[in-house]
């Protein structure tokens, strides 16, 4: 009887994949960038980086662009900032495992 309860309990809780969480964070980051919400973009960027393993170079490039977005939206920069570059960076982000697989094929 104890086994039945244990199995029943484990089958009730749905499992959420890390990849699904990362995709949600990525989508929320894209939405924040499109809305021009620098604070939300920064928060989603931090969350996404915790869920995925990105290369240091990718993280630094994206972080630099988010900081430029923040400076522009908060009036600290007089140059026009274009969100298209940041959106391209987000789409081009590769996890360390992705780049490892590419290198392994070489």
C-alpha positions in Angstrom: 0.0 0.0 0.0 2.9 2.4 0.7 4.2 1.9 -2.8 0.9 2.8 -4.3 0.7 6.1 -2.4 4.2 7.0 -3.3 3.7 6.3 -7.0 0.4 8.1 -7.0 2.0 11.2 -5.4 4.8 11.3 -7.9 2.5 10.9 -10.9 0.4 13.9 -9.8 3.1 16.5 -9.9 3.8 17.7 -13.4 7.4 17.9 -14.5 8.6 21.1 -16.0 11.6 21.0 -18.2 14.4 23.5 -17.8 14.3 24.1 -21.6 10.7 25.2 -21.3 11.5 27.6 -18.5 14.4 29.0 -20.5 12.2 29.4 -23.6 9.6 31.3 -21.5 12.3 33.6 -20.1 13.7 34.2 -23.6 10.2 35.1 -24.9 9.6 37.4 -21.9 13.0 39.1 -22.6 12.1 39.6 -26.2 8.7 41.1 -25.2 10.4 43.5 -22.7 12.9 44.6 -25.4 10.1 45.2 -27.8 8.2 47.2 -25.2 11.3 49.2 -24.3 11.1 48.1 -20.7 14.8 48.1 -19.6 14.1 46.9 -16.1 12.0 43.9 -17.2 14.6 43.1 -19.9 17.4 43.1 -17.3 15.4 40.9 -14.9 14.5 38.4 -17.7 18.1 38.4 -18.9 19.4 37.4 -15.5 16.7 34.7 -15.1 17.4 33.3 -18.6 21.2 33.2 -17.8 20.5 31.2 -14.7 18.4 28.7 -16.7 20.8 28.2 -19.5 24.6 27.8 -19.8 25.8 30.5 -22.2 29.3 31.3 -23.2 30.9 34.2 -21.4 31.4 36.1 -24.6 27.7 35.8 -25.4 26.6 36.9 -22.0 28.9 39.9 -22.1 27.7 41.0 -25.5 24.1 40.8 -24.5 24.7 42.4 -21.1 26.4 45.4 -22.8 23.5 45.8 -25.2 21.0 45.7 -22.4 23.0 48.3 -20.5 22.9 50.5 -23.6 19.1 50.0 -23.7 18.9 51.0 -20.1 21.0 54.1 -20.6 19.0 55.2 -23.6 15.5 54.6 -22.0 16.5 56.3 -18.8 17.9 59.4 -20.7 21.5 58.8 -19.9 22.5 58.6 -23.5 21.9 61.1 -26.2 22.3 58.6 -29.1 19.4 56.8 -30.7 19.4 53.2 -29.6 18.0 50.5 -31.9 16.4 47.4 -30.4 17.0 45.3 -33.6 20.6 44.7 -32.7 19.6 43.4 -29.2 16.9 41.2 -30.6 19.4 39.7 -33.1 21.8 39.0 -30.2 19.0 37.3 -28.2 18.2 35.0 -31.2 21.8 34.2 -31.8 22.6 33.2 -28.2 24.0 29.6 -28.0 24.4 27.5 -25.0 27.8 26.1 -24.2 26.5 22.6 -25.0 25.4 23.9 -28.5 28.8 25.4 -29.2 30.5 22.2 -27.8 28.5 20.1 -30.2 29.5 22.3 -33.1 33.2 22.0 -32.1 32.9 18.3 -31.7 31.7 17.9 -35.3 34.8 19.6 -36.5 
